[in-house]
């Protein structure tokens, strides 16, 4: 019986193991952590978003410059196929109001338990606390294990080692050095779906009182380094050093790349996106009598709490007290970002094994029989089910590639 080693116990590795084991291949899956699927479980703590129900072409567009390369994988394992796969594990899904798809119980653990049970029933053997160390001179796989090191031979290998974020859960990017030593070209790992730091520092008042609080219903716009405008509406959150949250995550790639090209990027925040500038001018210019500015803005235009605090943080007193200037700031408050937060804090990472060094089956051209899948590939996508869907689809593609390679060899 042919034997395939799958290295990495996240969604991509588990899917590759499923494809292979269902075809009768002996599969040994190795993971550096004490248990598999740790990042998958943590990502599902707040409600497991497994995919998105929007039309396929819109879904595909979320992968940006890599959409054409991701397309065949998603055509073979679409969001609809993912939902059917989940149902096959006994986990029903539903479409939320935003189009995001969730398991009925909103949790990752039941899905992972059912999946691991099925994999074990199919004969997959799991080896935890096995940290991959590259290849030995005889091409065997090297693993660091408690108490020493072991070498493993396999007919084919699927690498599904994750990106570079959340190192404590196993995605530490340590694999980059081993592939580089083998002559594989890897694009630098960069933060994606991440927070950003503002120019200078927030005041102690803003940090201590408002860090961690959301900026609800705002719009954000900016122009990237290539001159392309971006505009999106949603929710942000103030952090100790800047901003984060769903709205900023969705734009993290062009923001990051613009900062890399220009050194900084200035956003325009609309704190009252449901109102026209003319209406805000009327509201702000209304006589406030003896009321404080905060009380006046809250009653007249709904600006309060963290929004008011941000205005006080970014505008000098003379601009705050000039109704016309203040109204324009409410509709277009400039905020300069100068860097991403560290990679290990990011939800995911960009960069990885370049598609140019892979064949159409995700096999490394310079290392026949070695396939790559998941977040370690050079692509990125926003949150909303896109990350998980492509990880599963690429794991399926790599598993199929390893299966076909074994059959042809």
Secondary structure by P-SEA (a helix, b strand, c coil): cbbbbbccccaaaaaaaaaaaaaccbbbbbbcccccaaaaaaaacccccccccccaaaaaaccccccccaaaaaaaccaaaaaaaaaaacbbbbbccccccccccccaaaaaaaaaaaaaaabbbbbccbbbccccccccbbbbcccbbbbbbbcbbbbcccccccccccccccaaaaaaaacccccccccccccccccccccaaaaaccccccccbbbbbbbccccbbbbbbbbbbbcccccccaaaaaaaaaaaaaaaaccbbbbbbcccccccaaaaaaaaacccccccaaaaaaacccccaaaaaaaaacccccccccaaaaaaaaabbbbbbcccccccccccccccccccccccccccccccccccccccccccccccaaaaaaaaaaaaaaaaaaaaaaaac
